[in-house]
Amino acid sequence: MIYKLTYKLFSERSVLIEWPAIIDENILNDVILFKEKIRNNKIKEIVELKHAYNSLLVICGDDCFVFGTFKKKLQKLYTQKGPHVELRLKKWEIPVCYDDVFGIDLGEMALEKNMSKKSIIELHSKTVYTVYFIGFLPGFMYLGGLNRKLHTPRKSTPRSRIVKGAVAIGGKQTGVYPNESPGGWNIIGNSPIEFFNPKNAIPCFANAGDKIIFKSVSIKEYKDIKMLIDAGVYQLESEVIDG
């Protein structure tokens, strides 16, 4: 499908390309495919590409950058037929412990929604989420697909410290804090997984378009996994899916 895109001068040498302003998996796939198309064409002016839910920022380093000319080049490339771009996407299984020691907002959420903690955990862990993009913090995955029953407003007063690995819900989204940071999302569990490690060849294991499923584990299982991670021998489970 060809979308009607808008092209805006974002800064002195960057262009913001925007799709329809909705969170939609078809739009995400089109954003990713266009991003890969641009990369494969190796346009010399481009130094960086960044995308969000429904936009792509094209950053150039050429001092001779001319917006009108560059815009036409991008427009032509978007509609131009070319070799099929194969996206090698994966589905990742992320262990999460929802015990009260980690899920510090789980009880409050259960009361507000007139649901049991068990029901919240089941709804949260039985959904397959889509990674839309990674940002805010290095390794923080913006996930789409949270069950409507779990939509919960962010806290009016953010916490000054949220621990690394905290699994949380904020509005219509869920995610995992990859490192200790302030934040206003509702904490329902914790994952022992390393979501961002600058020492690794690939600092963040997931990519936009990948799928995430949370697997509920006990405290004992959580501690066992943490020991394996600290020893550098834990293998995160994943499977290749059609892109």
Backbone hydrogen bonds in HBPLUS format (Angstrom, degrees):
<---DONOR---> <-ACCEPTOR-->    atom                        ^
c    i                          cat <-CA-CA->   ^        H-A-AA   ^      H-
h    n   atom  resd res      DA  || num        DHA   H-A  angle D-A-AA Bond
n    s   type  num  typ     dist DA aas  dist angle  dist       angle   num
A0006-THR N   A0018-GLU O   3.09 MM  12  5.23 156.3  2.14 140.8 148.3     1
A0018-GLU N   A0006-THR O   2.91 MM  12  5.23 159.7  1.95 147.7 154.2     2
A0008-LYS N   A0016-LEU O   2.94 MM   8  5.13 159.4  1.98 140.5 147.4     3
A0016-LEU N   A0008-LYS O   2.80 MM   8  5.13 163.2  1.83 153.1 157.3     4
A0010-PHE N   A0014-SER O   2.88 MM   4  5.37 157.1  1.93 135.9 140.9     5
A0060-CYS N   A0013-ARG O   2.83 MM  47  5.39 165.8  1.85 170.0 171.5     6
A0015-VAL N   A0058-VAL O   2.85 MM  43  5.14 156.3  1.90 144.8 151.3     7
A0058-VAL N   A0015-VAL O   2.82 MM  43  5.14 174.0  1.82 157.7 159.3     8
A0017-ILE N   A0056-LEU O   2.81 MM  39  5.07 176.3  1.81 153.0 154.1     9
A0056-LEU N   A0017-ILE O   2.80 MM  39  5.07 152.4  1.88 146.1 153.9    10
A0019-TRP N   A0054-ASN O   2.89 MM  35  5.20 176.5  1.89 152.5 152.1    11
A0022-ILE N   A0020-PRO O   2.79 MM   2  5.80 138.6  1.96 109.9  96.7    12
A0028-LEU N   A0024-ASP O   2.96 MM   4  6.29 159.9  2.00 150.9 157.2    13
A0029-ASN N   A0025-GLU O   2.96 MM   4  6.17 161.9  1.99 146.7 150.5    14
A0030-ASP N   A0026-ASN O   3.07 MM   4  6.31 150.0  2.16 139.7 147.7    15
A0031-VAL N   A0027-ILE O   2.86 MM   4  6.16 156.8  1.91 156.1 162.5    16
A0032-ILE N   A0028-LEU O   2.93 MM   4  6.23 166.6  1.95 158.3 161.0    17
A0033-LEU N   A0029-ASN O   2.90 MM   4  6.04 159.5  1.95 145.7 151.8    18
A0034-PHE N   A0030-ASP O   2.93 MM   4  6.07 158.4  1.98 147.0 152.6    19
A0035-LYS N   A0031-VAL O   2.92 MM   4  6.10 155.5  1.98 147.5 155.1    20
A0036-GLU N   A0032-ILE O   2.93 MM   4  6.22 156.3  1.99 149.3 154.9    21
A0037-LYS N   A0033-LEU O   2.87 MM   4  6.06 147.5  1.98 141.5 151.4    22
A0038-ILE N   A0034-PHE O   2.90 MM   4  6.16 155.4  1.96 150.7 155.9    23
A0039-ARG N   A0035-LYS O   3.03 MM   4  6.33 159.8  2.08 144.6 150.3    24
A0040-ASN N   A0036-GLU O   2.84 MM   4  6.03 163.3  1.86 150.0 154.4    25
A0041-ASN N   A0037-LYS O   3.11 MM   4  6.28 135.3  2.32 138.0 148.8    26
A0041-ASN N   A0038-ILE O   3.19 MM   3  5.23 131.8  2.44  95.8 108.6    27
A0042-LYS N   A0039-ARG O   3.05 MM   3  5.29 153.3  2.12 106.6 115.0    28
A0046-ILE N   A0043-ILE O   3.12 MM   3  5.86 148.0  2.22 122.3 129.9    29
A0061-GLY N   A0045-GLU O   2.89 MM  16  5.81 154.3  1.95 162.5 169.1    30
A0047-VAL N   A0059-ILE O   2.81 MM  12  5.85 169.6  1.82 153.4 156.9    31
A0048-GLU N   A0059-ILE O   3.29 MM  11  5.12 154.9  2.36 140.7 138.7    32
A0059-ILE N   A0048-GLU O   2.92 MM  11  5.12 171.9  1.92 162.3 161.3    33
A0050-LYS N   A0057-LEU O   2.99 MM   7  5.06 159.3  2.03 142.8 149.2    34
A0057-LEU N   A0050-LYS O   2.60 MM   7  5.06 174.7  1.61 167.7 167.9    35
A0052-ALA N   A0055-SER O   2.98 MM   3  5.31 156.1  2.04 139.5 143.6    36
A0065-PHE N   A0062-ASP O   3.12 MM   3  5.38 147.5  2.23 119.1 118.0    37
A0070-PHE N   A0066-VAL O   2.96 MM   4  6.08 168.3  1.98 163.6 167.5    38
A0071-LYS N   A0067-PHE O   2.78 MM   4  5.84 157.5  1.83 157.8 164.3    39
A0072-LYS N   A0068-GLY O   3.20 MM   4  6.39 158.5  2.25 143.7 148.0    40
A0073-LYS N   A0069-THR O   3.19 MM   4  6.47 149.4  2.29 141.6 149.9    41
A0074-LEU N   A0070-PHE O   3.05 MM   4  6.38 154.1  2.12 149.6 155.7    42
A0075-GLN N   A0071-LYS O   2.89 MM   4  6.15 161.9  1.92 154.2 159.6    43
A0076-LYS N   A0072-LYS O   2.98 MM   4  6.07 160.6  2.02 146.2 150.9    44
A0077-LEU N   A0073-LYS O   3.09 MM   4  6.24 153.6  2.17 138.9 146.3    45
A0078-TYR N   A0074-LEU O   2.93 MM   4  6.15 153.2  2.00 151.1 157.8    46
A0079-THR N   A0075-GLN O   3.41 MM   4  6.67 158.9  2.45 147.6 150.7    47
A0080-GLN N   A0076-LYS O   3.00 MM   4  5.92 125.5  2.31 139.3 154.1    48
A0241-ILE N   A0089-LEU O   2.85 MM 152  5.48 170.5  1.86 137.5 140.4    49
A0211-LYS N   A0090-LYS O   2.84 MM 121  6.23 163.3  1.86 150.1 155.9    50
A0091-LYS N   A0239-GLU O   2.79 MM 148  5.33 155.5  1.85 153.2 161.6    51
A0239-GLU N   A0091-LYS O   2.97 MM 148  5.33 142.4  2.11 138.4 150.2    52
A0092-TRP N   A0211-LYS O   2.84 MM 119  6.18 162.8  1.87 147.4 147.8    53
A0213-ILE N   A0092-TRP O   2.92 MM 121  6.26 155.4  1.98 169.8 173.7    54
A0093-GLU N   A0237-GLU O   3.04 MM 144  5.57 168.7  2.06 150.4 151.1    55
A0094-ILE N   A0213-ILE O   2.82 MM 119  6.12 162.8  1.85 159.1 164.5    56
A0215-LYS N   A0094-ILE O   2.75 MM 121  5.76 164.2  1.78 138.2 142.8    57
A0096-VAL N   A0215-LYS O   2.80 MM 119  5.81 157.6  1.85 153.5 151.0    58
A0217-VAL N   A0096-VAL O   2.81 MM 121  5.74 153.7  1.88 145.6 146.9    59
A0097-CYS N   A0190-ASN O   2.86 MM  93  5.43 169.7  1.87 157.6 156.4    60
A0190-ASN N   A0097-CYS O   2.99 MM  93  5.43 144.1  2.13 135.7 146.7    61
A0102-PHE N   A0099-ASP O   2.85 MM   3  5.61 152.1  1.93 123.1 130.9    62
A0103-GLY N   A0099-ASP O   2.76 MM   4  5.84 173.8  1.76 153.9 155.9    63
A0104-ILE N   A0102-PHE O   2.89 MM   2  5.62 135.0  2.09 107.5  93.8    64
A0106-LEU N   A0103-GLY O   3.12 MM   3  5.20 160.9  2.15 108.3 114.3    65
A0105-ASP N   A0187-ILE O   2.86 MM  82  5.19 151.8  1.94 160.0 160.2    66
A0109-MET N   A0105-ASP O   3.00 MM   4  6.19 159.9  2.05 151.5 157.4    67
A0110-ALA N   A0106-LEU O   2.95 MM   4  6.14 155.5  2.01 146.4 153.1    68
A0111-LEU N   A0107-GLY O   3.10 MM   4  6.39 155.5  2.16 148.1 153.6    69
A0112-GLU N   A0108-GLU O   3.02 MM   4  6.23 167.4  2.03 152.3 155.7    70
A0113-LYS N   A0109-MET O   2.96 MM   4  6.07 151.9  2.04 150.2 157.3    71
A0114-ASN N   A0110-ALA O   2.91 MM   4  5.67 109.8  2.41 134.1 149.4    72
A0115-MET N   A0110-ALA O   2.95 MM   5  4.84 158.3  2.00 140.7 146.1    73
A0114-ASN N   A0111-LEU O   3.27 MM   3  5.03 152.4  2.35  96.1 104.2    74
A0120-ILE N   A0116-SER O   3.18 MM   4  6.54 157.7  2.23 150.4 155.6    75
A0121-ILE N   A0117-LYS O   2.93 MM   4  6.20 165.1  1.95 155.9 159.9    76
A0122-GLU N   A0118-LYS O   2.89 MM   4  6.11 158.7  1.94 148.9 154.9    77
A0123-LEU N   A0119-SER O   2.96 MM   4  6.14 163.2  1.98 149.2 153.4    78
A0124-HIS N   A0120-ILE O   2.91 MM   4  6.07 159.5  1.96 150.3 156.5    79
A0125-SER N   A0121-ILE O   2.87 MM   4  5.94 154.5  1.94 149.3 156.0    80
A0126-LYS N   A0122-GLU O   3.06 MM   4  5.87 123.5  2.39 141.2 151.1    81
A0129-TYR N   A0212-ILE O   2.76 MM  83  4.96 167.7  1.78 160.3 156.1    82
A0212-ILE N   A0129-TYR O   2.84 MM  83  4.96 151.9  1.92 131.4 138.8    83
A0130-THR N   A0144-GLY O   3.01 MM  14  5.13 161.1  2.05 142.6 148.8    84
A0144-GLY N   A0130-THR O   2.86 MM  14  5.13 158.1  1.90 144.9 151.9    85
A0131-VAL N   A0210-ASP O   2.86 MM  79  5.42 168.4  1.87 161.1 161.5    86
A0209-GLY N   A0131-VAL O   2.71 MM  78  5.30 168.7  1.72 153.9 156.4    87
A0132-TYR N   A0142-TYR O   2.82 MM  10  5.63 167.5  1.84 174.9 178.8    88
A0142-TYR N   A0133-PHE O   2.88 MM   9  5.54 175.4  1.88 177.2 177.6    89
A0135-GLY N   A0140-PHE O   2.99 MM   5  5.54 147.7  2.10 157.4 157.9    90
A0137-LEU N   A0135-GLY O   2.61 MM   2  5.25 137.4  1.79 111.0  96.0    91
A0140-PHE N   A0137-LEU O   2.95 MM   3  5.27 163.8  1.98 138.5 136.3    92
A0150-LEU N   A0147-ASN O   2.86 MM   3  5.57 158.5  1.91 121.4 128.4    93
A0151-HIS N   A0148-ARG O   3.12 MM   3  5.32 165.0  2.14 109.2 113.9    94
A0152-THR N   A0171-GLY O   3.02 MM  19  4.79 138.7  2.20 135.3 134.8    95
A0171-GLY N   A0152-THR O   2.53 MM  19  4.79 144.8  1.65 156.1 148.4    96
A0155-LYS N   A0184-GLY O   2.77 MM  29  5.07 167.2  1.78 161.2 158.2    97
A0159-ARG N   A0183-GLY O   2.82 MM  24  5.45 146.2  1.93 154.3 146.8    98
A0183-GLY N   A0159-ARG O   3.02 MM  24  5.45 159.0  2.07 147.0 151.6    99
A0162-ILE N   A0181-SER O   2.66 MM  19  5.35 141.0  1.81 139.5 150.7   100
A0181-SER N   A0162-ILE O   3.09 MM  19  5.35 151.1  2.18 141.2 149.7   101
A0166-ALA N   A0163-VAL O   3.25 MM   3  5.85 153.1  2.33 138.2 137.2   102
A0165-GLY N   A0177-TYR O   2.70 MM  12  5.21 154.6  1.76 167.5 168.8   103
A0191-SER N   A0165-GLY O   2.80 MM  26  4.91 156.8  1.86 132.7 139.2   104
A0177-TYR N   A0166-ALA O   2.88 MM  11  5.29 159.2  1.92 150.7 154.3   105
A0167-VAL N   A0189-GLY O   2.85 MM  22  4.95 173.5  1.85 122.1 124.3   106
A0188-ILE N   A0167-VAL O   2.83 MM  21  5.83 166.9  1.85 161.0 165.5   107
A0168-ALA N   A0175-GLY O   2.86 MM   7  5.57 169.9  1.87 164.3 167.6   108
A0175-GLY N   A0168-ALA O   3.00 MM   7  5.57 150.4  2.09 148.6 154.0   109
A0169-ILE N   A0186-ASN O   2.84 MM  17  5.08 147.2  1.95 134.8 144.7   110
A0186-ASN N   A0169-ILE O   2.80 MM  17  5.08 167.9  1.82 150.0 145.8   111
A0170-GLY N   A0173-GLN O   2.90 MM   3  5.35 158.2  1.94 142.3 149.6   112
A0173-GLN N   A0170-GLY O   3.15 MM   3  5.35 162.8  2.18 121.6 124.9   113
A0197-ASN N   A0203-PRO O   2.94 MM   6  4.73 154.7  2.00 123.7 131.8   114
A0200-ASN N   A0197-ASN O   3.00 MM   3  5.70 160.0  2.04 121.9 127.6   115
A0210-ASP N   A0207-ASN O   3.01 MM   3  5.64 162.9  2.03 138.1 141.9   116
A0222-TYR N   A0218-SER O   2.85 MM   4  6.07 155.9  1.91 148.5 156.0   117
A0223-LYS N   A0219-ILE O   2.88 MM   4  6.16 160.8  1.92 153.8 157.6   118
A0224-ASP N   A0220-LYS O   2.92 MM   4  6.16 155.6  1.98 149.1 156.3   119
A0225-ILE N   A0221-GLU O   2.91 MM   4  6.11 160.4  1.95 151.3 156.0   120
A0226-LYS N   A0222-TYR O   2.91 MM   4  6.15 157.1  1.97 147.9 154.9   121
A0227-MET N   A0223-LYS O   2.99 MM   4  6.22 150.5  2.08 144.5 151.4   122
A0228-LEU N   A0224-ASP O   3.17 MM   4  6.48 154.9  2.23 144.4 150.6   123
A0229-ILE N   A0225-ILE O   2.88 MM   4  6.18 154.4  1.95 152.1 159.9   124
A0230-ASP N   A0226-LYS O   2.91 MM   4  6.10 163.5  1.94 150.2 154.3   125
A0231-ALA N   A0227-MET O   3.01 MM   4  6.18 137.7  2.20 137.3 148.7   126
A0233-VAL N   A0228-LEU O   2.98 MM   5  5.42 162.6  2.01 158.9 156.3   127
A0232-GLY N   A0229-ILE O   2.94 MM   3  4.96 150.3  2.02 100.9 110.6   128
